[in-house]
Each structure stands twice: as structure tokens, then as C-alpha cells.
Amino acid sequence: MEANHFDLIIVGAGPIGLACGIEAKKVGLTYVIIEKGCLANSLYHYPLNMTFFSTSERLEIGEVPFISHGNKPNRFEALEYYRRVASTWELNTNLYEKVEEVKDTGHNYQVKTSRASYVGEAIVIATGFYDLPYLLHIEGEDLSKVKHYYDEPHPYYGQKIAIVGAANSAVDVALETFRKGAEVTMVIREERIRDSVKYWVRPDIENRIKEGSITAYFNSKIIKITEHEIKVKTPEGIISLENDFVLAMTGYKIDYSFLESMGIKIMDDDMRTPVYDPETNETNRRNIYLAGVICGGLKTNKWFIENSREHATVIIDHLVKKLKKEIV
């Protein structure tokens, strides 16, 4: 087999992509993991002080123990862990290399990246969803003061900030920046904080809003952003607020254009779920599989590391049987 010809090309070097690489290596398949950013790129872009909802053992892959200092690991521990997984298994990862085109030759797939070209008998797409934020689509959204990603609270000390959203991310950002000295206003389309917010956090945010420490405008939306203020449409009318930063914690979506460029069908439902066989994770395209959160479409809270790490075993088991059958 040629140097750039593999049984399996895995797109995405997050936990699930790494798990697929491990399972491929276990059964002797040749593979390469291609990632447009760093190892565990999505996790790397999480807020610096983020703590996982799950305990460390539920995030383990490849029989590599994950020991954290607290009951639930944080971002730094997770990055260290997945680095250790990649080095322990000596996984074949090509980082900072973006997949630009996938072409079906009728026999296999030609994959062109920003650095090279590859041939693969099969492809696993494990790209997650953290790269494409939902935009507000309003005037001023392109200003540098508008952020769709949050890292840490320090830059917002003494600043008037508006946080858009009512889910876990928005609530966490509101509480953390408030406690580090920001003047926080939440602008929320819904009539209340979402029911999905963590049960141990909900009383905190509701009490801060009730006492006036954090201002919240419900049933409202930002309609314009300028350098020094925002205009908000509220049930009582349009108001102007002084503002230094807008943190749009509106969530993220998968890269549908990438899937559709490969001919992967998308269901015509509210969640725009990619078409795949839940028994094998194979899409409508022969030997192209989906793994991880991407399987949920717009329902990004359906699949996590904890419940999708098994996708790796399902996919590799199915692929091995297919490749053996084709060889015979």
C-alpha cells in the first residue's frame, strides 16, 4: 500500500476521533487522523476554567486511566489526558491540516488537504460542532467587541458586558464575569432561564437576577451593536444600553456544507440530522461514517464523549467486516 493510502481516514482529532484511531490500530487497519487545529481542538477552545459535567472515568478512551484531582475534571486535566492517550497509543495524527475536498473515485476516496493528498478505503467524520457559532445576524456583529467564544473573565473586569443566551454557557459566563467585577446584563429571547441549566447553578443565577446584581431582559433581543452601546428590543419597547463587550453565547452547529459536499444527506426535520444507520454509523455514502456529536445535527446536547465513545467500536467492527468481504 502506498504511503498516503490508508484503510481509514479519520477527520477530527477530538476524543472520539482518537477513539476511532485506537480501535483501528487494535485490529490492524492502517489509518491517519487529520485535524485542522491542535489535538482535541474543540476542548482547547473551551473556557479556561471549564469543568466537565461528568466524572473522569466516563471520559476515558483506549483503556488509559483518567485521574483528576476533583470529582469532575477540568479543561486542563482533559487536555493533558488526551495528549497522554495519543502518545500512549502512538496515534498517527496530522495536526494543523485542513481537509479541503473529498472525492469518491468509485473504488475509494481521494482526500485533499491543505498539505497533501490521501487515498482512503473509508472515512470517519468526527469533527464535532464547536467551530461554527450561531450568528446574531445584526448590524455591528462584526465589531471586535463582539465575541462568540469565551475564554476567561479577567478582560471584562470593570466593563459593561451584554451576554446573549439562556443556556448553561450563558449562565456560567454571566456568573463568572459578575464575580470578577464586570457589570453584567443578560439579553434572553425566552421568558426565563432555560430548564436545561444545571440544577445546582439555576438558584444562583435566579437569585443574582432577583437581587439586581445581574440585569436580565427576557423576551428580548439585541437589534443593533455600536462601539459604545447596544439597542435592545424588549416587550416595553426599544432601549439603548451603554456597552463595552457583547458575549454571544448562542451555541454552535456542525459544518453542514462539508457533509453535503460529500453527498451525505440531511434529514428534513427540525434538528437537520445527518442520515446514518444507527446500528453501524454508516451514512448514505458507502464507507463514510459519522462519530460523536455530529450525529445529532442541531441537537448538540444529544451526544457527548460519555455516550458516543462507543461509536468507535461500532464503526470499526462494521468496517472490518466490510473490508474483509470486499477483499474476499
C-alpha positions in Angstrom: 0.0 0.0 0.0 1.3 3.5 -0.9 2.5 5.8 1.9 -0.6 8.0 1.7 -3.1 5.2 1.1 -5.0 4.1 4.2 -7.8 1.7 5.1 -9.3 4.6 7.1 -9.0 8.4 7.2 -10.4 10.0 10.3 -11.3 13.6 10.2 -11.1 15.2 13.6 -8.6 14.6 16.5 -11.0 15.1 19.3 -11.7 12.4 21.9 -14.0 10.4 19.5 -11.6 10.7 16.6 -8.8 9.5 18.8 -11.0 6.6 20.0 -11.6 5.6 16.3 -7.9 5.6 15.7 -7.3 3.4 18.7 -9.9 0.9 17.6 -8.5 0.9 14.0 -5.0 0.3 15.4 -6.2 -2.6 17.6 -7.5 -4.6 14.6 -4.6 -3.7 12.3 -6.2 -1.2 10.0 -4.0 1.4 8.5 -5.3 4.9 9.4 -4.5 8.6 9.7 -6.2 11.2 11.9 -6.4 14.6 10.2 -7.2 17.7 12.3 -7.3 21.3 11.1 -6.3 22.6 14.5 -4.4 21.2 17.5 -5.1 17.9 19.3 -8.5 18.0 20.9 -9.1 21.3 19.2 -12.6 21.8 20.4 -11.7 21.2 24.1 -8.7 23.5 23.7 -11.2 26.3 22.8 -13.4 25.7 25.8 -13.3 28.4 28.6 -10.1 28.2 30.6 -11.9 27.5 33.9 -14.4 25.0 32.5 -15.2 21.9 34.5 -16.8 18.8 32.9 -20.3 17.7 33.9 -19.1 14.1 34.0 -16.6 12.2 36.2 -13.2 11.4 34.7 -13.8 7.7 34.2 -16.7 8.5 31.8 -14.3 10.4 29.6 -11.8 7.6 29.3 -10.8 6.1 26.0 -8.4 3.4 25.0 -8.2 1.8 28.5 -6.0 4.7 29.6 -6.9 5.7 33.2 -8.1 9.3 33.7 -7.3 10.5 37.2 -8.4 14.0 38.1 -7.9 16.0 41.3 -11.5 16.7 41.9 -14.7 14.7 41.4 -15.1 16.2 37.9 -12.1 17.0 35.7 -11.4 20.5 34.3 -10.2 21.6 30.9 -6.5 21.5 31.7 -6.8 17.9 33.0 -8.7 16.8 29.9 -6.2 18.3 27.5 -3.4 16.6 29.5 -5.3 13.3 29.4 -5.9 13.2 25.7 -2.3 14.1 25.0 -1.4 11.2 27.1 -3.8 8.9 25.2 -2.4 10.0 21.8 1.2 9.4 23.0 0.5 6.1 24.8 -1.1 4.7 21.7 1.3 6.4 19.3 -1.6 7.5 17.2 -0.9 8.7 13.6 -2.1 12.3 13.8 -1.6 15.0 11.3 -2.4 18.3 13.1 -3.0 21.8 11.7 -4.0 20.2 8.4 -7.5 21.1 7.0 -9.5 18.7 4.8 -10.5 20.7 1.7 -12.1 18.1 -0.6 -13.3 14.5 -0.5 -13.8 12.8 -3.9 -15.4 9.4 -4.5 -13.5 7.5 -7.2 -16.0 4.7 -7.2 -13.5 2.4 -5.5 -12.2 4.5 -2.7 -11.9 8.2 -1.6 -9.4 10.8 -2.5 -8.9 13.3 0.3 -7.2 16.6 -0.5 -6.0 18.7 2.5 -4.1 21.9 2.9 -0.8 20.0 2.9 -1.2 16.7 1.0 -3.4 14.2 -0.8 -4.6 10.9 0.6 -6.5 7.8 -0.6 -8.8 6.0 1.9 -11.0 3.0 1.7 -13.2 4.5 4.3 -13.7 7.8 6.1 -14.9 8.7 9.6 -16.2 12.2 10.2 -15.7 13.1 13.9 -15.4 16.9 13.6 -17.8 17.9 16.4 -19.6 21.2 16.2 -17.6 23.9 18.1 -16.2 25.7 15.0 -19.4 27.4 13.7 -21.3 29.6 16.2 -24.8 30.7 15.6 -24.7 34.3 14.5 -27.0 37.1 15.6 -27.2 38.4 12.0 -27.5 42.1 13.2 -25.7 45.3 12.4 -22.5 45.6 14.3 -21.9 41.9 14.9 -18.6 42.2 13.1 -17.2 44.6 15.6 -14.2 43.4 17.6 -16.1 43.9 20.9 -18.5 41.0 19.9 -17.3 37.6 21.0 -18.8 34.2 20.1 -16.3 32.3 22.3 -15.5 32.9 25.9 -12.1 32.1 27.5 -11.8 33.8 30.9 -13.3 36.6 33.0 -10.3 38.9 33.5 -10.6 41.0 30.4 -14.1 42.0 31.4 -13.3 43.5 34.8 -14.8 46.9 35.2 -16.6 46.6 31.8 -20.2 46.7 30.8 -21.0 43.4 29.1 -24.1 42.0 27.5 -24.5 38.2 27.4 -26.8 36.7 24.8 -28.4 33.4 25.7 -30.1 31.5 28.5 -28.5 28.1 28.5 -25.6 26.7 30.6 -22.8 28.5 28.7 -24.5 31.9 29.0 -25.3 31.4 32.7 -21.8 30.2 33.5 -20.3 33.2 31.8 -22.7 35.6 33.5 -21.9 34.4 36.9 -18.2 34.1 36.4 -17.7 37.6 34.9 -20.0 39.2 37.5 -17.9 37.7 40.3 -14.8 39.0 38.7 -16.0 42.6 38.6 -18.0 43.0 35.3 -21.3 44.8 35.1 -23.4 42.1 33.5 -26.6 42.3 31.5 -28.3 39.2 30.0 -30.4 39.5 26.9 -32.6 36.5 26.6 -35.1 35.6 23.9 -37.0 33.2 26.1 -39.3 34.2 29.0 -36.9 32.6 31.6 -33.6 30.8 32.1 -33.7 27.5 30.3 -34.9 24.4 32.1 -31.7 22.6 30.9 -29.5 24.8 33.1 -27.6 22.7 35.7 -29.7 22.3 38.7 -27.0 23.4 41.1 -26.4 26.6 39.1 -30.0 27.7 38.5 -30.7 29.1 42.0 -27.5 31.1 41.8 -28.3 32.9 38.6 -32.0 33.4 39.5 -31.1 34.9 42.8 -28.5 37.2 41.3 -31.1 38.4 38.8 -33.7 38.8 41.5 -31.5 40.9 43.7 -30.4 43.0 40.8 -26.7 42.1 40.8 -27.2 40.8 37.2 -29.7 42.6 35.0 -31.8 40.4 32.7 -34.1 41.3 29.8 -36.4 38.4 29.0 -38.4 38.1 25.8 -35.8 40.4 24.3 -33.1 40.6 21.7 -30.3 42.8 20.6 -31.1 44.5 17.3 -28.0 46.7 16.8 -24.5 47.0 18.2 -22.3 50.0 18.1 -18.9 50.8 19.6 -20.3 52.1 22.8 -23.9 50.8 23.1 -26.4 48.2 22.1 -30.0 48.6 21.1 -32.3 46.0 22.7 -35.9 45.2 21.7 -37.8 44.5 24.8 -41.6 43.9 25.5 -41.7 47.5 26.6 -40.0 48.9 23.5 -36.5 49.5 22.2 -33.9 50.7 24.7 -30.3 51.7 24.4 -27.6 50.5 26.9 -24.1 51.5 27.4 -21.8 48.6 26.4 -18.2 47.6 26.1 -18.5 43.9 25.1 -21.1 41.5 23.7 -20.6 37.9 24.5 -22.9 35.9 22.2 -23.3 32.5 24.0 -25.8 31.3 21.4 -24.4 27.9 20.7 -22.7 26.2 17.8 -23.6 24.0 14.8 -22.0 21.3 12.7 -20.5 22.1 9.3 -23.3 21.0 7.0 -21.6 22.3 3.9 -18.7 19.9 4.5 -21.1 16.9 4.9 -23.2 17.9 1.9 -20.1 18.3 -0.3 -19.5 14.6 0.2 -23.1 13.8 -0.7 -24.2 13.0 2.9 -28.0 13.5 3.1 -29.5 15.7 5.8 -33.0 14.9 7.2 -35.7 17.4 6.6 -36.5 17.8 10.3 -36.1 20.5 12.9 -32.8 19.1 14.0 -31.4 18.7 10.5 -30.0 15.3 11.5 -27.4 13.8 9.1 -28.6 10.5 7.6 -26.8 7.5 9.0 -27.5 3.9 10.1 -27.7 4.0 14.0 -26.6 0.3 14.0 -23.4 0.9 12.2 -23.0 4.8 12.0 -22.5 4.5 8.2 -24.1 7.3 6.2 -25.9 7.1 2.9 -22.5 7.2 1.3 -20.6 3.9 1.1 -17.9 3.6 3.7 -18.4 7.1 5.1 -19.2 7.1 8.8 -20.2 9.7 11.4 -18.9 9.6 15.0 -19.6 11.7 18.0 -21.7 14.8 18.5 -22.0 15.4 14.7 -24.6 12.5 14.7 -27.1 14.7 16.5 -27.3 17.5 13.9 -28.6 20.7 15.6 -29.4 18.7 18.7 -25.9 19.2 20.1 -26.9 18.1 23.6 -27.7 14.5 22.5 -24.2 13.1 22.1 -21.2 13.7 24.4 -17.9 12.0 24.9 -19.5 9.7 27.5 -22.2 8.2 25.3 -20.5 8.5 21.8 -17.1 7.0 22.6 -18.7 3.6 21.7 -19.2 4.8 18.2 -15.6 3.9 17.6 -16.1 0.2 18.3 -19.3 0.1 16.3 -17.7 1.7 13.3 -14.5 -0.3 13.3 -16.3 -3.6 13.8 -18.6 -2.9 10.8 -15.7 -1.6 8.6 -13.5 -4.7 9.3 -16.3 -7.0 8.2 -16.9 -4.9 5.0 -13.2 -4.7 4.1 -12.7 -8.4 4.6 -15.8 -9.2 2.5 -14.5 -6.9 -0.3 -11.1 -8.5 -0.2 -12.6 -11.9 -0.5 
